[in-house]
């Protein structure tokens, strides 16, 4: 009793310490390429993309990404709006949590809606601010929120007999309130008791009365227009009419269904399956040197002209990292070379079979691609098809195998969940059948791979643990092999361990974790297990369906850590996948809310960041991108004007304040017409600075000229003089304007 109570106390103490000191170990890798909303304060533009938040500094153009360590109380943001009167940002989360954030100051958490017991969805669809009240358009009606006292005031059920109506937006106009639903517009007078549904009436007005630019387009104080730009990120139209886009680097989507690392590179696919296809878009993503490359569904479709759905796993050629295969639970097997589809294997060009022979483009269900030590690629084929296991050989040929645990009795893989080629005994293949006869199959080919006469096969649906207990999981999810050769199976009944010296062909003996918890149960004995991975310390990372990630010591006797969304960067406690990057000592963790990683030694990763040509990720915990990197060296031109000295360095303009010695970089934000400057000169009589650009444009204290031959300085002066833009003092133009080279 004392032993395990002490273990839990130590574990909790370690977890608390992690929450306060291990922030620098975590990295987030979220998708930001679908910006849905923006909000502006005087300094920042806040953008919401795929439930994640980032901001853009309007002056420096620095991009900051936010995560759990930023102080937020939720992970999936659905709405945001800026309250300019109180200088605060209101954030709404899918689960009903609310944050009121004074940027760089305080965060006020409002859990009232989250804590409320209710069957209706707590999703907020829009926010409208009027005076001291925020009107929240909810899936069930309208909530009013006091922005001064941070409390929910009223709930309006506006449907007949106070029924729930999904409200998409709210408008306050004069003494009336309007609510927009999918089909109708409802209205009421604010002075009435509008908590009573009978005061709400359908209204014949057009939906055009609602502000369609709210959350999508704003003008900043300097006149720039900021807009939502979808997969381009956030668009900025400068007062000079230049257009710029701001989009943080990241994967295509926040669905890391399957991960694999190879030679320091991470591959990720988003898809999934169970009984049927999820019909999720097929995307392939890889991460190398701090940068993402995304091959999205439309890019693949353009090459195949076929549906691209439900990618489930990646197998990388051990000899050529640019060559890899991707399985799909429905649209076949894809062979890639870098970003090019080399082939899409289906029944017409392979021995793969379709679960529905008349619809091979939709029902060629492939799972678990994996290479063996001889360079053969193995895949599992789902359904009652001709061949359950198919091998693609290095010579281009294909061979198939089936599972026969008993003579003339074939075992069919309706939903295969993994193929493990035993590293200790290469003639053995472990195969997971997830459901519909959930089982673990072991095929021993006897050393003659495609000669079935000496094959031995066993299929086991239940196991006997070290204490004599019978385990018969309803489902199996994953399989992996430990460094010592033990086989770990993830099931709906927790982890199951087959020791490397066990005689699985003749015995169903297994082992279970025996870390006892305070409630007398054993750790994870009834938890769904989705993923296993080992780090370079021999520690085992276990991804669970609801409990986050457990890290066990190399002897599997102690909990080293338990990471959840409350003490780490995990955006969700539902773990989909794990992958260990041995080059950077980095554990990638795929969750239902997106991808994160944990660095055992954060200093190792600094070399990757330094190799990147674009200083974008991980600078003191923030990720950001600068659009200009001006180093003021090799100054070739200076010009004095008033209390400043202007200089030209590498075609960039800067100034030095004579009294404070402060250096300022001048960009288009300051009114420049372009970025590449060739000449500057000062007219002391008019106290104007002449700026000439490489493209032929000219600025003169706000006057803009274009299409000028910049190679001839005299032509420039003649043009300005003819337009009465200048008055020349002295007879020599170069004396007046100074030497320009």
N, C-alpha and C positions, 0 to 999 in steps of 0.2 A: 504493500500500500504506500509506504513512504517513498519507495523508489519511483513509482510512476507519478505521484503527486509532485515530487521534486522535478521530474522531467517536464511536466506541464508548466510549472512555474518558470523553469529555465527557458523553455520555448517561448512563453509569452514575454518574458523579459527581453529575449533576443529580438522578437518581433517588434516590440515597442522601440528598441534601439534602432532597428532598421528604418522605422518610419521617420526617425529624426536625423539619422546620420548617413543613410545610404542613398540619398537622392542622386548623388553624382554617379552612381553605378547604373542608373536607368536611362534608357533612350526610348523615345516614342517614334514610331514610323507610321504615321497616319496618312490617309488619303485626303487631299484637300482640293481635288479637281472637280468638285461639284458645289460651287459656292451658291448658297440659296438666299442669304440675307447679309446685310451690312448695317452698321450703326456708326455714327461719327460723334466724337467729342472735339474739343478744340485742337487736340494734338494727334489723336489716333483714329484710325479707321479699323473697326472690329468686323471680322468676317466669320460667318458660320458656314462650315462645309462638312457635310456628312456627319453632323453631330459634334464636330470638333471646332475649336475656336483658335483663330490667329489674329494678329493685329499688324497694322502698317503705320509706322511713324510718318506723319505727313511731311515732315521736314527732311529727316535723314533717309527715309524710305527703308528703314530697318524693319525686318519682319520678325515678330516674336510668336512662338508657338506656346500654347498653354496645355497643361496636363494636370494630373491629380495633385502634384506638388505646388500648383499655383493657388491653392486654397479653395478651389471649387468643391461643392458638395455632391455633384452629380457628374456623370460621364457622357451622357447622350443629350446634348442641348437641342431643343426643338425651336425655341424662339428667343430673340434678344431685341431690346430696344433701349435707346439712350434717353434718359430723363435730363434734359438740358437745364431745367430749373434747379434741380438738386445735385447735378453733376454726378449721376449714378447710372449704372448699367443694370437693367433687369434681365435675368437669365431664367428661362424655364426649361425643365428637363422632362423627358418622356414619362418618367415615373411620378411626376407631380412635385418633385423638389423644386425649390426656388432659391436663387441667390440674388441679393442686391449688392452690387460691387461698386465701391468708390475706387477707381483705378489708382494703384500705387498707395492705397491707404487701407481701407477696411473692407471686410466681406461680411454681410449680414445674411445668415442662413434662415430661411423660412420653411420649416418642415410641415406646416399645418396640413396642406393638401396631401402630401406624401403619407402622413400618418393616418389620414382619414380612411376608415374602412368603407369601401364602396366597390360595386361591381363594374361601374362605368369606367371607360378609359380616362386617364388623367392627362392626356395629351393636350397641349395648348396649340392652337392653330394660328393665332395672331394676337397682337397686343396693341391697344390704343390708349394713349395718355391724354387725359383732360384734367387740368388743374392739379389737384393732389391725388387723383385717382387713376389707377391703371385698370382698364377693362380687358379681361382675358377671354378671348374667344375659345371656348373649350369644346371637346367632343360631345358634351352633354348639355351645354348651355353657356351661360356667362358668369364669370366670377369678377367681383370688384376687389381691388387691392389698394389699401391706403399706403401711399408712397412715403408718407412722413412717419407713420407709426409701424410700418412693416407688418401689417396684418390683413387677413382676408375679411372683408366687411359683409358682403352679401352674395347670394347665389340666385341667379335668375334661370328658372326652367320655363322656357317661353313657348313650348308646344301645347297643343290641346290637352286639357286636364293635367297641366304641369308635366307633360311628357318631355323626355330628353330629345333635344334637337342639336345636331352637329352644327356649331356656329363657326363660320370661316373668317369673319371679320366683324368689327364693330365700328360705328361712326357716331360721333357726337356732333350734332349740328343744331345750333340755337338751343331751344328747350326740348329737343327731341333726341332719342337714341334709336339707331338703326342696327339691325343684326342681319347679316347675310348668311344664308344656308345654301345647300346645294341646289335647292329648287325655288326657294322663296326669300323675300325680304320681309323681316318683321320690324315693327316700329312701336314706340311708346313715348309718352311724355315724361320727362324726368321728374316733374313735380308730383306725378302720381305714385302710388305704391306699387312700383313695378316688380317687386318681389312676387306679387300676385300675378299669375299667368294671364288672368282675364284682362289685364290692361295692355297686353301685347296683341297687336293685330297685324295681319299680313298687309303689306303695302305695295302699291302698284309702281313705285318709282323704279328707275333703272339701276342696275348694279354699278353703273358708271359713276354714281355719286361717291363711291368708296375710293380711297386714295391708293391707286395702283402703284405709286412710286414708293410707298412706305416700305422701308426695309430693303429697297431695291435701288434707289437713286437718291443722292443727296448732293448739295453744293456746300463746299467747305468755305471757311471765312475768307480765304484768299481768291475765291471764285472758281476753283477747280471743281469739276463734276466727277463724282465717284459713283460707279454703277456695279451691280452684280453682273458677272460675265460668265457664269456657269463653269464649263470646263476650262475656260481661260483664266479663271480666278476672279480678281477684282480689277475693273477697268478704271483708269483715271484719265480724264480729258483735261489737260492743262489749259490755262487761260491763253496759252500760245497755240492751242488746238492740237498740240502733240498728244498722241495716245500712248499710254503705258499700261502694262498688265502686271499684276502681282500674284504669283502662284507659288506657294511653297512646294518643294520637291517631296514626292511621296509615291506610294504604290497606287495602282488604279482604283482599288476599292479597299474597304476596311473589313474584308472577309478572308482571313488567312486560314482557309480550310486545310491546306496541306503545305508543309515546309520541308525543304531539304537544303543542307549546306554541302558545298564541295569546293575544296581549295580556296577557302576564304570568301566564297560567293554564296549568296542565298537565293534560292528559287522559291516562289510562292504562287499558288494557284487558288482561285476562288471558285467554288462549285459546291459539290455535295450530292448526296443521294440517300435514300433509305429503301422503302418499298419501290418507289418510282423515282424518276428524275426530279430534281428541284427546279429544273429549267432556269438555272442561274446563268447569266452570261459567262462565256468562257474567256478568261483573261490569264495571261502568263506574265509574271513580274519577276525581275531579278534585281538584286541589290549588290553593288560592288563599288568599293572605294568611296563609300558615302553617297552614292548616286543611285537613283532608281531608273530602270528601263522597263517600260510597260508596253506589252504587245496586247492590245485590247481586242475585244470581240470583233469589232468592225474591221480591224486590220487583218485579222485571220480570215474573216468572211470574204474580204476582197481577194484573197489568194485562193480560197477553196470554192467560193460561191455556194456554200452549204451552211446549214445551221451550225453554230458553235456554242455548245452548252455544257455545263456541269463538269468542269475539269476536276479531277480527283487527286492526281499525284504527278510527280516529275521523276524521271530517272535520267541521270547525267552520264554520258559516255565517260568511263574512267580514263580513256586515253585522250579525249578531246572535249574540253569543257563547253565549247561552243556548239557541240552536237548533243541533243537531248530529246527525250520522248515525253509526251504528255498524254495521260489517259483521260478519257471522257466517259461518263456513265450515260451514254446515249448516242454520241456522235463519233465514236470510234477512237482510234489511236493516232496521235499526231507526231510526226517526226520533224524536228526543227534543226536548222543550222543558223545560229544567231537568231535573227528576227524573221527568217524566211521559213515558210512551211515547205519541207522537202516532199512530204507525202502525208496523206490522210488515209489510214488503213481501215478498210471496211470489208465486207464479204466479197466485193467485186475485185479487190486487188490483194487479198490475203486469205488465210484460212480462218480468220476471225468469223464468228457467226453472229447473227442478229437474233435477239429474243423474239422479235416479230419479223419473220422472214420477208414480209412484203413491205416493211418500213425500215430498211437498214440505216437510213440517214438519221433516224431518230432512236432506234433501239439496239444499236451496237454498243453494248454496255461493257466497258473495259475498266479494270481496276488494277492497282498495285504494281506498276512497272518497276522492275528491279533487275540489275545486272548481276550475273554470277562471275566467278573468278576467271572464267574462260571467255568473257566478253559476250556471252549470250544474254539477250534481253528477254525476260519472262514477264508475262501479263496473265491476269485472271480474267475470264470471260463469264459474265453473269447470265443466269437463266438456263433453261433446259436446252442448251445449244450442243452442237456436235462435239466441241472440244472445250474443256474447262480451263486448261493451261496451255498457253501457246508460247513457243520460244522463237525469237528472231535471231538467227545465227549470223556470225560475222561475215560468212560468205554470201549472205543475202537470202538464203533459204529459210523456210519456216517449218517447224515441227510442233506437234501437239501431243498432250497427255491428258488422261482422265484419272479420276480417283476411284479405285475399287477396293473398299475396305473388306469386302467379301467377294468371292468369285461370282461374276455375272450380276453384281449388285453395285451399281454406280452411284456415287455421291455427287449431287448437283449443287453448285454454288449459286444460290439465288441472289445473295448480296455478299460478294467477297469483300473482306476488310483488310487484307494484307497478305503478302507473300514474304516469308523470311527464309533466306538461304543460309543454312547453319554454317557459321564460320569455322566451327570445330570439326564438323562432319559434312563436307561439301556435297555428299550424295544425298543429303536430307533437305527437304523443303517443308516448312511449316505454313499452313494456309488457314486463314480465319474465315469462317462462315458467320456473318454477323447475326442473321435472323433467319426465320423459316428453316428450322433445323439448325439452330445456333450451335456451333461446334468448333473444335480445333482439330484440323487434320494434319497428319504427318505422313509424308511420302518419302520412302527410302528406295532409291533406284537401284541399289545393289551394286553400284559402280558401272552399270551399263545403262547410260542415260535414257536411250529411246528403245531399249529392249525390255518390255514389260514382264517378261517371263520370270525375272528375279526380283520384281518390285514387291515391296511390303508397304501396306497402307493401313493406317488406323484412324478412326474418327471418334473423338471423345466429346461427349456432351456434359459429363459431370466428372468431378474430381474428389479425391480423398485427401484431406490435409493431414498435417503432422499430428494433430490431436484426435484424428479419427472422424472428423466432421466431413459431411458430404456437401460439396458446393456444386450447384446446378444452375448457373446463371441463365437468366432469360435471354440476355444478349451478350455478344462479344464485340469489341470495338477496335482493338489494336494489338500488335505484337511487336516485341523488340528483344534484342539479345544483349545481355550485360557483357562487360569486358571479360569476365571470367567464364562466359559461355552459358550461364543460366538464361532460360527463356522466360520473359515476363509477358503476361497476357493481361490486357485491360478488359474488364467485364463490367456488367451491371452489378456485380457482387464484389467489387473491389479488385485489387491486384491478385493474380494467381502466378506462382513461381514454379517452373519446371527446372529442377537442378540439372546442371550439365551432365552429371553422371547418372541421371535417372533413366530407367528403361521404359520410355514412354510407349514403345510399341507393344509392351506386354503388361504395363501397369498404369493405372490412373493416379498414382501417388503424386502429390504436389506439396508445396509449402505456402504458408500465408505469412504476411507481416505480423509480428507479435509485439508491437508497440502499444502498450495498454494506456487507455485514456482515463480520465478521472471518473467517468460514468461506468467504469468496468467493461466498456467495449474496447475493441481493438481498432487502431487507426485505419480508416478508409475501408472497413470490412463490408460496408454496404454502399459505398460511394461509386458512382459511375466513373470509370477511368478511360480517358480519351487519348493519352499520350505519355510516352516515356522518353527520357534522354539522359545521358551521362556526360558530366563535364570532365575536365582534365584532372580533377582531384579525385575522380571516382565517385563523386556524389551523384545520387539519383534524383532527377527532377521528375515529378509526377503531375500531369495535368488532369484535373478533375472537372466534372460537369458543372458543379455549383460551388466548390470550395476553394477555387484558385489553384495555386501551385504549391506543392510540398517539396522540400528539398531534404533528402535523407543523407546521413553520413555513408561512407563507403561500405560499412558493415550492415547498413539498414537497421540499425538499432536505436538511432536517435534522430529527432527532428532538428535539422540545422536551421530551417526557416520555413515559414508558411506565408506566402505572399498573396495578398488579396487586394481588392480595389481600395481598401481603407488604409493600407500601409505601404503601398508601392505605386508604380505607374500603371498598373493593370487597369484598363478601362472597364473590365468585366471579370467576374469570377468564373465565367464559363470558358474553359480552356479547350481550344480546338486542336492545337498542334504545338510541337516543340521541335527545335533543331539546334544542335550545338555547332558553333563555328570555332573550330580548334585553332585557327590561325590567329584570331583576335580574342580568344578566351571569352566568347560572347554567347549567351543563351538567348535565342529568339523564342518568343512566346506568342503564339497566335491565340487571340481571344475572340469572342463573338462581337466585341466592340472595337477590334483593331489589333494591330501588331505593335509589340514593344520588345525591348531586349534588355538583358542584364549583363553588365561587364564585370567579370570577376576582378579584373585589374583595369580601372578606367584609364590608367596611364598608357596602356598598350594601344588603346584606340586612338590616342592623339596622333600617332604617325599616319593613320588613315586620313584623319582630318587635314593634316598638313599636306598630304599628297594631292588633295582636291584642289583644282584650279579655281574653284568658286567657293569663297569662304561663307558657307551656308549653314552648316550644322555645328551644334555643340560648342558654343563659346560661353563659358561660365554658366552653363545650364540653359542658355537660350540659343535658339537656332535663328540665324538671320542672314539676309543677303543685302549687300550694298550694290546699288546700281552704278556707282562711280567709285573708283579707287585712285584718287589723285595724290601723288607724292610730289611735293613741290621742291624738286631738285633740278639742277642744270637750268636755272632761270636765265632766259635769253633776252628778256625785255622787261623794263620797269617804267612806270610813269606815275608821277605824283599828282594828286588832286585833293585839295583840301587837307583834311586830317588823315588821309589814307595814302598808302603807296600801293599801286596796283602792279601785279607781276604776271608774266606769261611763262608757264612751264609746261612742256609737253602738250602744248595746245590747250591748256586749261587755265582759266583765270582765277587768281586769288588776290586778296588784299590784306595789308597789314595795317592795323591801327597804330598811328605814331605815338599815341600816349599810353595805350595799354599793351601794345605789342601782340594783340590778339590776331590770329590768322583766320581768315574766313575763305571758304571755297565758294565760288559763284557758279550757279547752275541755272537750268531753265526755271527752277522755282523762283529765281530772282529776276526773271524776265528776259534771260538770254534767249536768242532765237535758235541757237544750235549749240552743239557741244565742242566742235573742233575749231578753235580760234587760231588765226594766223598772224594778225597784227593788232596792236593796241597803241593809241596815242592820245595825248591830252591837249585841248585848246585852253590855255590859261585865261584868255580873254572871256570866252563863253563858259568856262569851267565845265566843259563837257568831255567825256571820254569816248573816243572813236574806237569801235570794235568791229573788226573785219573777220568773217568766217571763211573756212575753206570752200564752202559751197557757193560763195559769192555774195552772201547776205551781209548787211551792214546794220549795226545798231549805233545810234548817236543819241544818248540820253532819251530813249523812248521812241525816237524816230527810226523806222525800219525801212531799209532799202534792199532790193534783191537783184539777182542776175547781174552782178558787177564783176568785171574782170579783176580778180584780186592780185594778179601778177603785176599789174601796173598801178603803183600807188598814186601817180599823178592823175591817172584816169579817174580814180576814186574821188580825189579832191575836186577835180573839174566837175564831176557829176553832182557832188554835194553843193558846190558853189553855184552852179547853174540853177539849182533848185532853191536857192536862197536859204539853204539849210545852215550855211556857215558864212561868217564874215572873216576874211583873211587879213591878218595884221602882218605887215612887212611884204617884201616882194618875193621872198622865197618860200614856196609852199612847205618845203621840208624844214625850214627854220621855224615856221609857225607850228607845225604839228610834230616836230621832233623826228629824229632818226627812227625809222620803224623796223630796222633790222640790225 
